[in-house]
Structure formats: structure tokens, C-alpha cells
Amino acid sequence: MNAPILIVGGGIAGLATALAAAPTPVLLLTRAREGSDVASTLAQGGIAAPVGDGDTAQAHAHDTCVAGSQHNNPAAVERLTGDAVAAVEWLQHQGVAFDRDPGGALQLGREGGHDRARIVHAGGDATGAKVMQALVTAARRAPHIHRCAGLDVTGLLLRDGHACGVHALDAYGHAERIHGCAVVLATGGIGGLFARTSNPADADGNGLALALAAGAALRDLEFVQFHPTALAVPGLHSLPLVTEALRGAGARLLDAEGRPLMDGVHPLADLAPRDVVARQVWQACREGGAWLDARGIGTTFPARFPTVFAACMQHDIDPRLQPIPVTPAAHFHMGGIAVDTDGRSSLPGLYAVGEAACNGVHGANRLASNSLLEGVVFGRRLGTLLGALPGTGARHGGCTLVRRGPSLDAIRIAGLRETMMQAMGPVRSGKALQAALRQYQAADGWQGELARTLLAAALRRTQSLGAHFLAD
């Protein structure tokens, strides 16, 4: 029997890879027991694709590179934008019902950094949930995919310098070695390492830590995107997102005095790239607070933005009648495991896809609604590549185990999150980065080692670029 492809992570990137690998056997290894527990499900904005009249892949690529401060990998951008329309069509084939106007055409929204409306949505602001629902259903029906839920992958198995499997713990702490013909890390981002995030708490950089322990190359770790408008709820770690599409529909950011926050800051004002908006909101929060005034959307708010409306009402905020309090939150990691456009890492047999990977497509700052697109485009590409590899039988002997190390306890993780939020937030300084690095220079735990690696990367880049903004 051929050894399966091991895919660690059950979000959109992992599912797209698994589905495209057919008929090669796939083991999908997930921490979460249900698809609702992954960051992909929380994505509200939609999927960018040049499907509108007069729009082109070249125009989409231009906006992607402008947002990324021209730090992007041109080959990866060309692949992303050139395959975007096909990705939307593939998702529709998987059962995703994108929103359409009365005439049957796809509804297109506009978000920050785009020069035109090119964002397709499903269920208003519930695109991530709708896409995940369709892909989870497709994966359950696919005979080549077997899902193993509730597993925490803590190490990689290596044979002769090749990744050949993983070490995992189940919910009861029982250890298991799982062998495969290839290992794909689709573990998501690092938002869980920050005090305020739009991600689930377990989006904690586990895939990066595994790759780091195994000696795989990492790339662009200093570039962390902060979504400028998470719902400002005191005491919460994972904050509800307030989609950028609201600003595309006319909502305005205000400071504590009720003055427009983005006037005169950028030609696109409230629809400026996320790094620009996040810095303004960050500063406003330090000077009394920031609000998003979406009252102009009026009575259609619950139907157009049901996810945001429900989150606001849950916290006694009626967005039809009052501005929404917002704060920046760690949202997306442009950096990650260094891979080529086929998902290959520097370690043979180890691949990465989605937010855990970095092929340079996003540059120094991701363009809005390119994340779900990235997962589909590069997931399908990687799955097709792995599905075409010659089959090999599973060999269980002669493997070396490389583990990420023990975890920090809850108290120290909370302290690390606060430190990372202040040192590696939307506005940074060399002094704060150096102080944070000294604090974690001798820290144990894999989260501490990962924090050191991120901080060191930020210190090596001594000039501001994109999401890496140095106030000094």
C-alpha cells in the first residue's frame, strides 16, 4: 500500500491541497475537531479575483504589489492573480454559492488597496464559513481523504535528511508516530502569539516551530499584518473581526473626538492599505479610542453583514444606531516557512501552504482578500504536484524524531502575548524590540524560541517597509 500524504491543518489551504491530490491517499491531521475552529472559517472579506468587466490579472497583480511595498515575488504574484478566476470557478464546482445580483452576475465588493470592486463574497460577510462548509463536505465525500482530528503534531520524522512523517499527541496525551510519503504544513498563522488577534487562539505558529526545529528555512518573519478594525472588547484574546467591506460600503473611521481618522493620511483614505490604516487606529486607541461609523448602511446592515451585526449585538452594540469601537489585532503573517511556488521547503519531503508558508506572494503587506485565494490557488497546485509523485510504501524504521520542545504554561503565554503585542505591533521601535528579545533570550518553551526568532528578524530589518514600521 502506498504511503499517504500527511497534511497538518484543516483550513482552506489544507483542504484544497487534499482534494487536489486525488486519488493519492491523504491523511488530514487537525487539532480542531470541526472545521469551525480554524481561522479560514472566520474570514469575512471574501476572495479577490479579476472577474468584473474590464478587470485583469495584471491590474490585480499591480494592486497586490503596491500593497506589498514591491517586496513581492513576481512569479508568485503572477500565479496567484493568473489563477484567481479559475479558483473561483473551482470553488463554485465544490458547492460554494457566491452572492449574485438580481441579474445573476457575481456581486463584487471593494476593499482596501484595490483600485476597483473585485471581491466575491458568499453569505455577505460569511465567505470563510461558506467556503469551509463546502470544502469540508467535499473532503468527507472524497474516498482518498481520511481525517484524524484532535491531534497536536509536536515533531517531524526525518530519514536521510527527508521528512517522512510526524509525531503527534492525541487529546489524552498518547503519542503516535505517523509515516507518509510527504509532509505538508498547512497550520495557519501566528496571531495567537499576540494579546489581541482576529485568529483562533491556537493559530500559534506551530508549523513554524516544527520547521524551525527541523532546520527548514524561514522567510520574512518580521511582516505581521494587523487588521485595523477588530471589535474592541475588553478582556478578550480572540476578537471578532469587523470586515473591511464595511468601509468599502461607506463606513468611516473616527477618532475619540468624532473626527475622520484617515482624512489627509492617504489618497484612498479609509480604503488605504491595511498597514497604513492599522497604524492610524493604533495611535488613536492610545489617545482615547477609535470607532467605525457604519450607521449609513442603515436597516440593511443585518442582511448585508450578518456576522458583524451578530458580534456587535452580542456585546450590546447596535451598529445601525452607534459607531463600533475598534482596535488593531494580529491578523495575518506574510512571513513563514520559505517555499517555492510549488510549496517545496528547503527540507526535502517537507512542504508548506497557506499562511504557514511564505513564497513571497504578499510581500511586506497582504492585499485584502488575497488570503483565501492564496490557500486555494497554491493548495490546488501543491495537491496536483503531490498526487503525481511516484507511490512509495511506508517505511517505519530508521527515522529520527525532531520535536519542537515543550509548551509554555498559560501564565507565561499570556505574558508573551502582551510583550509581542507591544514590541511587534503596528508601530515598532528598535529599543522595544531589543528589550523584548533580551526578555526571551533564555526563555524555554517552543513559543519562547519562536518569539526570539520573530524578534530577531524584526531587528535585522533596520528600515521601515510595509507592515514593519519603525517609529524611530
HELIX and SHEET records of a PDB file:
HELIX    1   1 ILE A   12  ALA A   20  1                                   9    
HELIX    2   2 GLY A   35  ASP A   37  5                                   3    
HELIX    3   3 ALA A   39  LEU A   42  1                                   4    
HELIX    4   4 ALA A   57  ALA A   67  1                                  11    
HELIX    5   5 PRO A   74  GLY A   82  1                                   9    
HELIX    6   6 ALA A   84  GLN A   94  1                                  11    
HELIX    7   7 THR A  127  ARG A  141  1                                  15    
HELIX    8   8 GLY A  191  LEU A  193  5                                   3    
HELIX    9   9 ASN A  206  ALA A  214  1                                   9    
HELIX   10  10 ALA A  245  GLY A  248  1                                   4    
HELIX   11  11 ALA A  269  LEU A  271  5                                   3    
HELIX   12  12 ARG A  274  ARG A  286  1                                  13    
HELIX   13  13 ARG A  295  THR A  300  5                                   6    
HELIX   14  14 PHE A  301  ARG A  304  1                                   4    
HELIX   15  15 PRO A  306  GLN A  314  1                                   9    
HELIX   16  16 GLY A  354  ALA A  356  5                                   3    
HELIX   17  17 SER A  371  GLY A  387  1                                  17    
HELIX   18  18 ALA A  410  ALA A  423  1                                  14    
HELIX   19  19 GLY A  430  GLN A  439  1                                  10    
HELIX   20  20 TRP A  446  ARG A  460  1                                  15    
SHEET    1   A 5 ILE A 145  ALA A 149  0                                        
SHEET    2   A 5 VAL A  26  THR A  30  1                                        
SHEET    3   A 5 ILE A   5  VAL A   8  1                                        
SHEET    4   A 5 ALA A 182  LEU A 185  1                                        
SHEET    5   A 5 LEU A 350  ALA A 352  1                                        
SHEET    1   B 3 ILE A  47  ALA A  48  0                                        
SHEET    2   B 3 ILE A 119  VAL A 120 -1                                        
SHEET    3   B 3 LEU A 108  GLY A 109 -1                                        
SHEET    1   C 4 ALA A 175  HIS A 179  0                                        
SHEET    2   C 4 HIS A 162  LEU A 169 -1                                        
SHEET    3   C 4 ASP A 152  ARG A 159 -1                                        
SHEET    4   C 4 THR A 400  ARG A 403 -1                                        
SHEET    1   D 3 LEU A 218  ARG A 219  0                                        
SHEET    2   D 3 GLY A 336  ALA A 338 -1                                        
SHEET    3   D 3 ALA A 357  CYS A 358  1                                        
SHEET    1   E 4 VAL A 224  LEU A 231  0                                        
SHEET    2   E 4 ILE A 324  HIS A 333 -1                                        
SHEET    3   E 4 ALA A 290  ASP A 293 -1                                        
SHEET    4   E 4 ARG A 252  LEU A 254 -1                                        
END                                                                             
